[in-house]
Amino acid sequence: MTFYETIMLWFSTIASALYLIAGGWVKIRDYIKAKAQAKSDAIEEEVQTRLKAAQAASVDAPAATATSVAGPVNVSPTV
């Protein structure tokens, strides 16, 4: 590493440290939180879309019902 590269490295290290000390870490934290929230919102929107589609499909096909180990849940008792 040349002397010039060493000076640039020290300068960038000191400048980064001063930026973080001066409150830059708050901006970085807020940026990361905003990105995470946007991704979370996008995932939640996709989940809601799939849930609505699944609910619509279950309304359209009433024969698809839940079952238990004893058989279909919606069977009327035979007397």
N, CA and C atoms as an extended XYZ file, in Angstrom:
237
Properties=species:S:1:pos:R:3:atomname:S:1:resname:S:1:resid:I:1 pbc="F F F"
N         0.856       -1.164        0.000 N   MET     1
C         0.000        0.000        0.000 CA  MET     1
C         0.903        1.227        0.000 C   MET     1
N         0.604        2.148       -0.898 N   THR     2
C         1.434        3.338       -1.004 CA  THR     2
C         1.058        4.321        0.093 C   THR     2
N         1.879        5.350        0.247 N   PHE     3
C         1.635        6.380        1.258 CA  PHE     3
C         0.320        7.094        0.978 C   PHE     3
N         0.056        7.362       -0.292 N   TYR     4
C        -1.177        8.046       -0.680 CA  TYR     4
C        -2.408        7.209       -0.299 C   TYR     4
N        -2.356        5.893       -0.553 N   GLU     5
C        -3.471        5.022       -0.200 CA  GLU     5
C        -3.657        4.940        1.311 C   GLU     5
N        -2.558        4.971        2.046 N   THR     6
C        -2.634        4.939        3.507 CA  THR     6
C        -3.303        6.204        4.036 C   THR     6
N        -2.953        7.344        3.475 N   ILE     7
C        -3.567        8.613        3.898 CA  ILE     7
C        -5.059        8.594        3.574 C   ILE     7
N        -5.424        8.108        2.392 N   MET     8
C        -6.848        8.025        2.029 CA  MET     8
C        -7.604        7.094        2.966 C   MET     8
N        -6.989        5.977        3.327 N   LEU     9
C        -7.624        5.028        4.237 CA  LEU     9
C        -7.864        5.662        5.604 C   LEU     9
N        -6.840        6.338        6.149 N   TRP    10
C        -6.987        6.992        7.448 CA  TRP    10
C        -8.029        8.099        7.404 C   TRP    10
N        -8.025        8.864        6.337 N   PHE    11
C        -8.995        9.948        6.204 CA  PHE    11
C       -10.424        9.405        6.171 C   PHE    11
N       -10.648        8.371        5.371 N   SER    12
C       -12.004        7.820        5.268 CA  SER    12
C       -12.431        7.170        6.578 C   SER    12
N       -11.507        6.565        7.291 N   THR    13
C       -11.825        5.966        8.583 CA  THR    13
C       -12.214        7.030        9.591 C   THR    13
N       -11.437        8.082        9.666 N   ILE    14
C       -11.719        9.168       10.610 CA  ILE    14
C       -13.011        9.882       10.231 C   ILE    14
N       -13.208       10.131        8.942 N   ALA    15
C       -14.430       10.802        8.505 CA  ALA    15
C       -15.655        9.946        8.819 C   ALA    15
N       -15.575        8.652        8.604 N   SER    16
C       -16.695        7.758        8.916 CA  SER    16
C       -16.979        7.733       10.410 C   SER    16
N       -15.926        7.678       11.210 N   ALA    17
C       -16.104        7.671       12.666 CA  ALA    17
C       -16.745        8.974       13.139 C   ALA    17
N       -16.297       10.097       12.628 N   LEU    18
C       -16.892       11.377       13.019 CA  LEU    18
C       -18.347       11.479       12.574 C   LEU    18
N       -18.652       10.968       11.398 N   TYR    19
C       -20.029       10.974       10.915 CA  TYR    19
C       -20.931       10.161       11.836 C   TYR    19
N       -20.456        8.984       12.232 N   LEU    20
C       -21.252        8.146       13.124 CA  LEU    20
C       -21.400        8.770       14.501 C   LEU    20
N       -20.349        9.384       15.001 N   ILE    21
C       -20.411       10.044       16.309 CA  ILE    21
C       -21.371       11.221       16.269 C   ILE    21
N       -21.409       11.932       15.159 N   ALA    22
C       -22.253       13.117       15.025 CA  ALA    22
C       -23.730       12.781       14.820 C   ALA    22
N       -24.092       11.515       14.824 N   GLY    23
C       -25.492       11.142       14.693 CA  GLY    23
C       -25.829       10.491       13.375 C   GLY    23
N       -24.868       10.222       12.587 N   GLY    24
C       -25.117        9.573       11.303 CA  GLY    24
C       -25.672        8.170       11.461 C   GLY    24
N       -25.370        7.531       12.585 N   TRP    25
C       -25.877        6.189       12.807 CA  TRP    25
C       -27.397        6.196       12.887 C   TRP    25
N       -27.995        7.308       13.317 N   VAL    26
C       -29.452        7.410       13.379 CA  VAL    26
C       -30.030        7.382       11.968 C   VAL    26
N       -29.404        8.113       11.050 N   LYS    27
C       -29.873        8.109        9.664 CA  LYS    27
C       -29.724        6.728        9.038 C   LYS    27
N       -28.630        6.074        9.325 N   ILE    28
C       -28.415        4.732        8.800 CA  ILE    28
C       -29.455        3.773        9.367 C   ILE    28
N       -29.702        3.859       10.680 N   ARG    29
C       -30.696        3.005       11.332 CA  ARG    29
C       -32.087        3.264       10.748 C   ARG    29
N       -32.439        4.533       10.563 N   ASP    30
C       -33.744        4.869       10.001 CA  ASP    30
C       -33.890        4.366        8.575 C   ASP    30
N       -32.814        4.445        7.800 N   TYR    31
C       -32.833        3.943        6.429 CA  TYR    31
C       -33.086        2.433        6.416 C   TYR    31
N       -32.394        1.715        7.286 N   ILE    32
C       -32.554        0.265        7.355 CA  ILE    32
C       -33.963       -0.087        7.825 C   ILE    32
N       -34.481        0.643        8.807 N   LYS    33
C       -35.851        0.399        9.278 CA  LYS    33
C       -36.865        0.657        8.175 C   LYS    33
N       -36.669        1.723        7.412 N   ALA    34
C       -37.597        2.047        6.323 CA  ALA    34
C       -37.585        0.952        5.265 C   ALA    34
N       -36.406        0.460        4.927 N   LYS    35
C       -36.305       -0.614        3.943 CA  LYS    35
C       -36.986       -1.881        4.459 C   LYS    35
N       -36.773       -2.215        5.732 N   ALA    36
C       -37.382       -3.401        6.313 CA  ALA    36
C       -38.901       -3.258        6.358 C   ALA    36
N       -39.393       -2.082        6.691 N   GLN    37
C       -40.839       -1.855        6.745 CA  GLN    37
C       -41.457       -1.958        5.355 C   GLN    37
N       -40.769       -1.417        4.355 N   ALA    38
C       -41.285       -1.505        2.985 CA  ALA    38
C       -41.356       -2.961        2.531 C   ALA    38
N       -40.340       -3.739        2.865 N   LYS    39
C       -40.344       -5.149        2.492 CA  LYS    39
C       -41.444       -5.896        3.241 C   LYS    39
N       -41.620       -5.568        4.507 N   SER    40
C       -42.673       -6.188        5.309 CA  SER    40
C       -44.051       -5.860        4.749 C   SER    40
N       -44.261       -4.615        4.353 N   ASP    41
C       -45.539       -4.209        3.763 CA  ASP    41
C       -45.807       -4.958        2.456 C   ASP    41
N       -44.777       -5.114        1.649 N   ALA    42
C       -44.930       -5.825        0.380 CA  ALA    42
C       -45.281       -7.294        0.628 C   ALA    42
N       -44.636       -7.911        1.603 N   ILE    43
C       -44.920       -9.308        1.927 CA  ILE    43
C       -46.343       -9.439        2.463 C   ILE    43
N       -46.750       -8.530        3.340 N   GLU    44
C       -48.099       -8.566        3.897 CA  GLU    44
C       -49.154       -8.397        2.806 C   GLU    44
N       -48.892       -7.519        1.846 N   GLU    45
C       -49.824       -7.334        0.728 CA  GLU    45
C       -49.959       -8.619       -0.082 C   GLU    45
N       -48.843       -9.294       -0.318 N   GLU    46
C       -48.861      -10.557       -1.060 CA  GLU    46
C       -49.616      -11.626       -0.277 C   GLU    46
N       -49.410      -11.680        1.027 N   VAL    47
C       -50.117      -12.654        1.867 CA  VAL    47
C       -51.622      -12.404        1.805 C   VAL    47
N       -52.023      -11.144        1.921 N   GLN    48
C       -53.448      -10.816        1.882 CA  GLN    48
C       -54.063      -11.166        0.528 C   GLN    48
N       -53.320      -10.935       -0.546 N   THR    49
C       -53.801      -11.284       -1.888 CA  THR    49
C       -54.008      -12.789       -2.007 C   THR    49
N       -53.042      -13.556       -1.534 N   ARG    50
C       -53.161      -15.019       -1.599 CA  ARG    50
C       -54.284      -15.521       -0.696 C   ARG    50
N       -54.447      -14.910        0.467 N   LEU    51
C       -55.503      -15.304        1.392 CA  LEU    51
C       -56.881      -15.052        0.778 C   LEU    51
N       -57.060      -13.893        0.145 N   LYS    52
C       -58.333      -13.594       -0.509 CA  LYS    52
C       -58.610      -14.584       -1.633 C   LYS    52
N       -57.587      -14.942       -2.384 N   ALA    53
C       -57.758      -15.908       -3.467 CA  ALA    53
C       -58.133      -17.278       -2.906 C   ALA    53
N       -57.500      -17.667       -1.828 N   ALA    54
C       -57.811      -18.963       -1.210 CA  ALA    54
C       -59.226      -18.965       -0.643 C   ALA    54
N       -59.641      -17.863       -0.043 N   GLN    55
C       -60.995      -17.782        0.482 CA  GLN    55
C       -62.024      -17.813       -0.641 C   GLN    55
N       -61.741      -17.130       -1.729 N   ALA    56
C       -62.651      -17.144       -2.867 CA  ALA    56
C       -62.751      -18.552       -3.459 C   ALA    56
N       -61.652      -19.243       -3.515 N   ALA    57
C       -61.656      -20.606       -4.050 CA  ALA    57
C       -62.429      -21.542       -3.129 C   ALA    57
N       -62.359      -21.341       -1.826 N   SER    58
C       -63.079      -22.216       -0.912 CA  SER    58
C       -64.574      -21.946       -0.957 C   SER    58
N       -64.977      -20.717       -1.245 N   VAL    59
C       -66.394      -20.398       -1.389 CA  VAL    59
C       -66.932      -21.014       -2.674 C   VAL    59
N       -66.120      -21.006       -3.725 N   ASP    60
C       -66.536      -21.555       -5.011 CA  ASP    60
C       -66.625      -23.079       -4.983 C   ASP    60
N       -65.858      -23.717       -4.124 N   ALA    61
C       -65.828      -25.179       -4.071 CA  ALA    61
C       -66.168      -25.641       -2.654 C   ALA    61
N       -67.451      -25.691       -2.296 N   PRO    62
C       -67.814      -26.076       -0.935 CA  PRO    62
C       -67.510      -27.533       -0.625 C   PRO    62
N       -67.262      -28.364       -1.629 N   ALA    63
C       -66.938      -29.764       -1.371 CA  ALA    63
C       -65.574      -29.903       -0.712 C   ALA    63
N       -64.736      -28.907       -0.854 N   ALA    64
C       -63.409      -28.960       -0.245 CA  ALA    64
C       -63.540      -28.504        1.208 C   ALA    64
N       -63.754      -29.453        2.092 N   THR    65
C       -63.928      -29.126        3.502 CA  THR    65
C       -62.820      -29.745        4.319 C   THR    65
N       -62.730      -29.320        5.541 N   ALA    66
C       -61.717      -29.861        6.437 CA  ALA    66
C       -62.082      -31.292        6.815 C   ALA    66
N       -61.082      -32.093        7.061 N   THR    67
C       -61.315      -33.472        7.493 CA  THR    67
C       -60.560      -33.730        8.775 C   THR    67
N       -61.008      -34.723        9.475 N   SER    68
C       -60.293      -35.149       10.677 CA  SER    68
C       -59.899      -36.597       10.477 C   SER    68
N       -59.290      -37.188       11.479 N   VAL    69
C       -58.878      -38.580       11.345 CA  VAL    69
C       -60.082      -39.512       11.343 C   VAL    69
N       -61.234      -39.032       11.836 N   ALA    70
C       -62.428      -39.860       11.864 CA  ALA    70
C       -63.240      -39.729       10.591 C   ALA    70
N       -62.874      -38.840        9.698 N   GLY    71
C       -63.621      -38.666        8.469 CA  GLY    71
C       -63.934      -37.212        8.233 C   GLY    71
N       -64.792      -36.920        7.265 N   PRO    72
C       -65.131      -35.522        6.968 CA  PRO    72
C       -65.800      -34.840        8.162 C   PRO    72
N       -65.538      -33.591        8.318 N   VAL    73
C       -66.052      -32.827        9.439 CA  VAL    73
C       -67.511      -32.456        9.219 C   VAL    73
N       -67.933      -32.224        7.980 N   ASN    74
C       -69.264      -31.705        7.702 CA  ASN    74
C       -70.302      -32.779        7.415 C   ASN    74
N       -70.084      -33.977        7.822 N   VAL    75
C       -71.029      -35.061        7.579 CA  VAL    75
C       -72.154      -34.968        8.609 C   VAL    75
N       -73.376      -35.019        8.124 N   SER    76
C       -74.501      -34.979        9.064 CA  SER    76
C       -74.645      -36.355        9.720 C   SER    76
N       -75.029      -36.372       10.983 N   PRO    77
C       -75.128      -37.669       11.674 CA  PRO    77
C       -76.272      -38.502       11.116 C   PRO    77
N       -76.054      -39.789       10.993 N   THR    78
C       -77.104      -40.691       10.514 CA  THR    78
C       -77.801      -41.281       11.717 C   THR    78
N       -79.078      -41.140       11.708 N   VAL    79
C       -79.857      -41.643       12.850 CA  VAL    79
C       -80.654      -42.830       12.454 C   VAL    79
